Amino acid sequence: MAKDPKTDKTARDTHYATLRRQVRDGKRERGEIPTPDPRKDRRKETDWTPPQLAPDQVRLYGLHTVRAAIDNPERELIKLSVTQNALVRLEIGPVDSLGFPVEIVTPQDLDKQLGPDAIHQGAMLETRPLPVRRLEALKDSPLLLVLDQVTDPHNVGAIMRTAVAFGAGAVITTMRHSPTESGVLAKSASGALEMIPYIQITNLSDALGELHKLGFFTVGLDSEGPAPLEGSLTGDKVALVLGSEGKGLRQKTRETVNALARLDMPGEIKSLNVSNAAAIALYATRQHLLKRTA
C-alpha cells in the first residue's frame, strides 16, 4: 500500500519543528537569544524600563565583553551575574579565586535586568567606569580617530573594534551627542572598549587644536572633499576625523582640521556608513604611516 504523501509531510514537519525548538531552547539557555516571558504578550514588552544605575556604575554583558573586562587590570569589578553554562564558557578559573562576588542566575534573571532585547549570552558584569583619559597622554601614538557627534553606540562600538585592529591609539568623541560607556557600546565593541582609550572631550575644536600642538596632522573625511585621502596624508602622526551618521562634519570642525579629504569610490554610491568609512580610512592611513617608517 502506497504511503500517504500528506501524512509523510506532516511527520517530517513535526520532526523538523522539534529540532528547531531544541536548537532555540539551547540558545535561550545560553542567553544567546531573548527568553520570552510566558505571562506577557511579546508585543507589550516595550513597556520594560531599565533599572536606575548609580553614576559610577556600568553594566556590561556578553561573553567577549565580560571576559575582556575581567582581564583588564584598570577595571574595578563589582559583581558578576552569570548562568552556569556561561560561567564554563567564560573560562575564568575557580570562582573563589576571582576576587569579586559571583552570582549564579538564570537567563530570565538577566532579561529582567537588561531588557528583552539584550543578547547577554548568560553573563552580566557590574563595574565602575574606566578611568578618565587625557589627550596629552596620546602624544606618542601615531594614529588617532576622532568622532564628531557620532551618536549611535552600535556604530561607535564597531568603530572602536576597527580602531583596535589597525592599532589606533585612541577613539576621541564629544561628551554631548555621543554615547557614554554602556553595555550596548561595550557589546558592539566586543571587548575593544577594554583595549583602547575612549576619550570624551567637551569642545572638539579645542581638542583638535591641542592635537595640532602635539604634532598631529588632522584630516576630516568628507564625501565631497577636495582631494582623495591617500593624497592628503602627510607627517608621522595623523588624527582622522569622521562626522555624524547624517550631517557629517560640523562647519566648525571643517574649519579647524588641517585638511578635508574624501574616500575615492568609483561606484554610484559616494557615501558609506561611518563605521565602514572608518575602516577604509584607518587602513589607508596605516599604509601611509608604514611607508614613513620604512
Protein Blocks (a to p, Z undefined) as FASTA:
>chain_A
ZZdfklmmmmmmmmmmmmmmmmmmmmmmnopaccddfkbcfklmmmpccddddfkbccde
djklmmmmmmpmkbccfbdcddfklmmmnonojfklnopacddddfklmmmmnopklcgk
opacdddddddddfklmmmpcbdcddehiablklmmmmmmmmmmnopabdcddfbhpacd
dfklmmmnnomlmmpccdddfblklmmmmmmmnopacddddfkbfbdfklmggcjbdcdd
dddfklopafklmmmmmbdcddddfbfblbdcfklmmmmmmmmmmmmmmmmmZZ
